[in-house]
Amino acid sequence: MRSGPVSDLAGMLAGMAPVLDARRGDFALVAGDTPADAFALIREDEGLTAIIADADGAFARITLMVHSALDGVGLTAAVSGALAAAGIACNVVAGFHHDHLFVPWERREEALALLQRLSQSG
């Protein structure tokens, strides 16, 4: 078992173990108090964006369970490239331990299966 972050591309791909969150999510501009249940907050010059759970949300979150190193090279490109080749939009948010992919809700199962295949092919 690894004790620290994985930085080599083959190791990151092999260890992805993608997990699909059952909840819908969405991106929302915050015009007041920060939502208490926000998954992530992104501060931009134009305003504050929150990624929130939303019963009508347009996105599904897939978490890559590998503890990828923040200076690891190629994981985002490999994952987003594979999804793009299948015509699946992908918004990536990196946390300290994991990468989180937001894909269209209606294509979530297809995206998950593609990522599982990508992980096993490495």
N, C-alpha and C positions, 0 to 999 in steps of 0.2 A: 504494500500500500504506500502510495506517495505521501510525503509529509508536507510538500510545498506546491506552489503553482507549477503547472506544466507549460513549457515555453516552445517545445519543438512541435512543428505542425502535425507530424504523424501522430504524436502522442495526444495532442489536443483533439484531433479528429477521432481517433480511436476511443478516447475517453468521453466524448460528448454526452452520451446517455441522455438524449433530449427528452424532456418531460413537458407534456401539454397541460396547461392550467385549464380547469373545467369552466372557469368564469370568463365572460366576455369582458373586454376592456376597450377603452377609447382614450384619445388625446383631447384635452380640453384646455382652453385658455382660462386662467384664473383671474377673476375680476374682483375678488374680495378675499375672504378668509381662505387659507390653504385647506383643501379637503383633508380631513383627518385620516381617511383611508387611501390616500394617494400612494401608488406604488413607487412613483418617481416624480421628481420635480426638476425641471430644466429652466434655468434663468437665461433669458436672451434679452438683447436690447429692446426688442419689441414687446416683451412681456413675459409672464410666467406661464409655462405649460405644465400641466399635471397629467400623468398617466393614471387613470382611475378605473376601478371596476364599474361597469355600467351594463345593466341588463339588456340594453339595446345597442351595446358597443359593437363597433365594426371590426374589432381585432381580437385575435387569440394570442396569448403569450406562450411561447415555447422557451423553456429554460434549458440551456446547455449545462449539464451538471459537472462537467470538467472544471476544475479550478484552474482556469487559464491565466497565465502570467499577463500582466498588463502590457508588458513589452514583447509578448509573443507575436510573431509575424505570420500572417496568412490565414488565420481561422475565420475572421470576418469575411475576407475575400472568397475563401473556399465555400463557405456557407451561403453567402449572399449570391455568389456566382451560380451555384447549383440551383438555388431557388429561382433566380432570374432566368436561367435556361429553361425552367418549367413554366415561366410566365407568372410566378408568384411574387408579389410585392413583399418587401421585408424591411422593417425598421429595426435597427439594432441598438440596444442600450447595454453598455458594459457596466457591470458592478465590480466591486473589488474581487469577488470570488467567481462570479458567473456572468455569462452573456445571456441576454434576454432578447428573443426575436419576436417582433409583433408582425403577424401575418394576417391577411384577410380571414375573418371568421369562417366564411364558407369554404375556404381551402385549407383549413387547419389540419385535417387528417391527412390530406395529400402531402402537405409540408412536413408533417411529423414522419411519415413513411419515407419520404425522400431523405430526410436528415438521418434516419436510422440506417438506411442503405449506405449513405455516404460514410457514416461512422464505421460500418462493417467492412467497407471496401478498402479502407486505409490499411 
